[in-house]
Amino acid sequence: FDVMNAVSNKTLSEVEVKWNDKHAFCLVLASAGYPLAYEKGKVITGLSNLDSDVIIFHAGTKQVGNDIVTNGGRVLNICSLADSFDSARELVYKAANKVDFEGKYYRKDIGLA
């Protein structure tokens, strides 16, 4: 926040920017049919079974009772940080296999040369 705030206020030279040597990777889980027609309301399972080395950013989701359900085309973003790019990628795809909902779609080629 401090960096972005300083950029908008043209005071970036006053902020100490710290870089992280870790590699980041993020994958979008989408609904079948995205970006055109797709169904909503599909129950998402497996979110509680994920390792702590990934983080989920909800995009097209909503809570209905005790369930998290799909509510958009881009449903979830699964992200990780790791010491190598390959490790970060592996963590995310492992998590993507644990999360499920009817019509789940994601690209298998992200991060490949």
DAURPE-V250858 format. One record per pair of residues at least 4 apart in sequence whose C-alpha atoms are under 8 Angstrom apart, sorted by the first residue. I is the first residue (numbers start at 0). J is the second residue. Records with the same first field share a line. If there is no record, write none. Layout:
I = J + J
//
This chain:
0 = 4
1 = 5 + 14
2 = 6 + 11 + 14 + 16
3 = 7
4 = 8
5 = 9 + 10 + 11 + 13 + 14
6 = 10 + 11
10 = 14
20 = 82
21 = 80 + 81 + 82 + 83
22 = 80 + 81 + 82 + 83 + 84 + 87
23 = 78 + 79 + 80 + 81 + 84 + 87
24 = 78 + 79 + 80 + 84 + 87 + 88 + 91
25 = 76 + 77 + 78 + 79 + 88 + 91
26 = 76 + 77 + 78 + 91 + 92 + 105 + 106 + 109
27 = 73 + 74 + 75 + 76 + 77 + 105
28 = 73 + 74 + 75 + 76 + 77 + 95 + 103 + 104 + 105
29 = 33 + 72 + 73 + 74 + 75 + 103 + 104 + 105
30 = 37 + 38 + 69 + 71 + 72 + 73 + 74 + 102 + 103 + 104
31 = 37 + 38 + 72 + 102 + 103 + 104
32 = 36 + 37 + 72
33 = 37 + 72 + 73
34 = 72
37 = 71 + 72
39 = 68 + 69 + 70 + 71
40 = 68 + 69 + 70
41 = 68 + 69 + 100 + 101
42 = 66 + 67 + 68 + 69 + 100 + 101
43 = 66 + 67 + 68 + 69 + 98 + 99 + 100
44 = 67 + 98 + 99 + 100
45 = 49 + 97 + 98 + 99
46 = 97 + 98
48 = 97
49 = 53 + 94 + 97
50 = 94
52 = 79 + 80 + 90
53 = 77 + 78 + 79 + 80 + 90 + 91 + 94
54 = 77 + 78 + 79
55 = 75 + 76 + 77 + 78
56 = 75 + 76 + 77 + 78
57 = 74 + 75 + 76
58 = 71 + 73 + 74 + 75 + 76
59 = 69 + 70 + 71 + 72 + 73 + 74 + 75
60 = 67 + 68 + 69 + 70 + 71 + 74 + 75
61 = 67 + 68 + 69 + 70
62 = 66 + 67 + 68
63 = 67 + 68
69 = 74 + 100
70 = 74
77 = 91 + 94 + 95
78 = 91
79 = 87 + 88 + 90 + 91
80 = 87
81 = 86 + 87
82 = 86 + 87
83 = 87
84 = 88
85 = 89
86 = 90
87 = 91
88 = 92 + 110
89 = 93
90 = 94
91 = 95
92 = 96
93 = 97
94 = 98
95 = 99
99 = 103
//
